């Protein structure tokens, strides 16, 4: 029952997303006096990402927006990775001061960007790796060209189930609070208190789940409830975790979810650092 309901909702969401993408899409002005080009994303040269499928590993959407100093949106351009001009946008602006914001992500649809202090994704659109550039700019008589670098602003909890699923389990639900589904463009930090809620079909044996959030500070924690359901919406198992998080950091949370014991993860078993994220913390439950 639950599976059928969510399949129907997913179809409605996808239809709504497609309409939203069309209605929100703005056209870049080729002869504008502000030209913005993405130079790199999280230290990776953008030009090297535009070959093959590598760009999809970083982000599938770019959103360029220009605001007045008081936060009123003046212009916005939304792009998807299959666009010929992906990574470059142009605006025709009156002389004056503005705030330029560029967001990169792989969500199902574009975030709401009406207010630069509350750029927001939703449970329906999904939360993904997200990158940001923000700068105050002045437009005068001469055209302005900006080559911008986007930096990662999310935190990631990577939840891994190490034991076998009971035969009746069909879905896993991850409900978490403590972070935010929206961020302030000037700081990259979370700007609302969100209830983030994600469902995954696990009939294919999926064992790893990526849970993104925008922390309210460089360090924080999420309160995570993980629930396993059968196809009739009955709860098979449920556990609760307090997960320490850091900005631009992966917290791996792994263990025997069904056969293990205990309800919280507090012991750090090791820390590793890689070139993609600032660091990783591995926790066992």
N, C-alpha and C positions, 0 to 999 in steps of 0.2 A: 504493500500500500504506500508506504513512505517513498519507496524507490520510484513508483509511478508518479507520485505527486511532484517529486523533485525533478524528474525528467521533464514533466510538463512545464514546471516553472523555469527550468533551464532553457527550454525552447522559447518561452515568452521573453525571457531576459535577453537571449541572443537576438531575437527580432527587434526588441526595444533598443538594444545596443546598436544594431545596424542603422536604425532610423536616426538615433542620436548622433552617430558619427556623420551621417549625411547632413543633418540639419545644423550641426555645430561647426562643420568644416568651413574655414575661411580661406580665401584665395590669397596667396602671396603676391605682393605688388612688385613686379620685376624691376621697375624703375624707381623704387623707393629711395628715400634718403637715409634709411638705416638698413644695412645688410648684415645678417647674422649667419655665421657658419660654425657648425660644431667641429671643433678641432680634435678633441679627444674625449673619451668617456672613461672615467676612473683610470687615468694614466695610459689608456690604450688609444693610439692614434686612430681617429675615426675613418680616415681614408683606407686603412687596412681592413676595416669592418664592412666595407661596401662591396666586397667580393664574395660570391657564393652565399652560404647561409650563415656566416659568422656573425653578421649583424643581429640576427635573431637571438643569438646567445647573450647579447647585451641588452637590447631593447627593440621593440617592434613599433613603438610610438614615440614621436617627439611633439611636444606642445610648446610653441613660442607665444609669449604674451607680453604686452606693453601696457603699463599702468601710469596714471598720473601720480605725483608724490603723495596724494591723499588716498591712494588705493583704488581709484576708479579705473576699470579696464577700458582701454582705448582700442586695442587691436589684439587679435589672436589668430594664429595659424596652427592647424593640427595636421600632422603628417603620419603616414604609415610607411613601414620599411620598404614596401614595393613601389613607392613613388620615385619618379626619376630625379626629383630635386631633394630627396630625403637628406636632411642635415643642413639645408640652406633655406632661409626665409628673408623676405624683404618687406619693409614697411614704409609708407609715405606718412610722415608726421609733421605737424606744425613745430616751429621752433619753440624750445622750452625744455624743461626737466622731466625725466621719466624714470620708471623702474622697469628694467628688462628681466624677464624670467624665462628660463628654458627648462623643461622637465622631460626626462626620458624614462620610459617604463614599458612593460609588456602586459598591462591590464587588458581586459576584454573591451574596455571603452575608455574614453578620455576622462580625466578627473574634472570635477567642477572647479573652475578657475576664476569665478567672478570676483573673489576677494583674495588678494595675495597672502593674507594672514591666515587663510583657511582653504588651502588647495586640497580637495578632498576626493578620496576613493571610497567605494562602498563595498559591502559584502557581495552584492550582485556583480559588480565589475571585477572584483578580486584584487588582491594585494600582491605585488611583485617587487622584484629588485627595482629600485627607483633612484634616479640621478637628478641633480639640480645644479643650475647656474643662476645667480642673481646679482644684478649690478645696477647702481644708479648711473644714468647716462644723461648727457645734455646734447640736444640737437640744435645746431646753428645753421649758418649759411651753407657750409660744406657737408657733403654726405659723410656718414659715419659707417665704418666697417668694423665688425667685431668677430674675432675668432675665439670661440668660447670653449671651456673645458667643464664637463659635468662631473660632479663628485657624488659618490654614493651617500645617501642619507638614511637608509633603513637599517634596522637590526633584524637578524634572522634567527629563529629557533628552528632547527632541523630535527624533527622528531622521528626516531627510527624504532620500529617494532622488531625485536630480534627473535621472538618465538613464533610458533605457527598460529594461524587464525583457526578458531573453532569453525567447524564446517558451516554453521548457521550464520556466521557474520558476513554481512554484505556491505555495510557502510561504517565509516569512522567519522565522528564529528569532533572538531576542535573549536572550542569556545574560549576566547581569552580576553581579559581586560588588563588595564595597567598601561597600555600603549595607546596609540592613536591611529586612526585611518586618515587623518588630515595633518598637514604641516604648514608652518609659517615659512614663506619663501625667503624671508630675510635671515632666518636662523637655521632652517632645515629641521627644526624640532617639532614634535607633535603639538597640535594646538587645540585638540578636543579630547575628551575622555570617551574612547570608543568601546563598543561591545563587538568584537570581531568574531565572526562565526563562519566556519568553513566545513563543508561536507565532501567526503571523498568516497567514490565507489572502489571497493577493494576486492571485488570478485576476480580481478586479474592477478591478485597477489601483491598489489602495491604495498611496500613496507616503509618508504621514506616520504615524509611530508614536510614541506617548507612553509613556515608560518612567519610572515613579514609584519613589521609594525614600525611606526615612527615613535621613538621614545620622547618623553618630555624633557629629558636631559641627556647628557652623554652616557650616563649609566642609569639603569632602572631594572625593573622586573615585570614579568607578566604572570597573572594568575590564570593557569591553563586547566581546563576541564576536558578530558579526552573520553569520549563515549563510543562504545561499539554497539551497533544495532543489527538486528536480523532484518529480513526483507518485510516483516510484518510490523516494523516499528517498535519491536520489543528491545529493551536494553539488555545486552548480553554482559557487558562489563563497563565500569566507569571508574576513572581515577583522576585525582587532582594533583597538580604540580605547581610549585612556585619556582619560576625559571629566571635566574639572573641574566640580564642582557646588557650589551654595550652597543653603541652606535657603530656602524660599519664593522660589525663583528658577528660571526656565526657561533651560536651556542648549540652544540650537538647534544641532544637528550635521547639516550638510547637504553634499552633494556627489555626484559621479558615482561611485556605489558599484561598478558593474560595469566601467566604462571608465576610472575613475580609478586612480591609483597611490598607494602609500604605505600605512602601516598604523596611523598614529596621528594624532590631531588636537591640535595644540598652539597654533595661532595664533588669537588673538581678533581678529575683523575688525570688531567693533562692539558697543556696548552700548546698549540702549534700555530705558526704564522705562515701565510702564503702570500703570493703577489696579487691575488685577486681581491681579497678582503684584508682588512687591517689585522685580523686575527681570528682564531677559533678557540672555543672552550668546549671540552668534551665532558659531559656529565652522565653518570650511570644511575638508573633508578631500580 
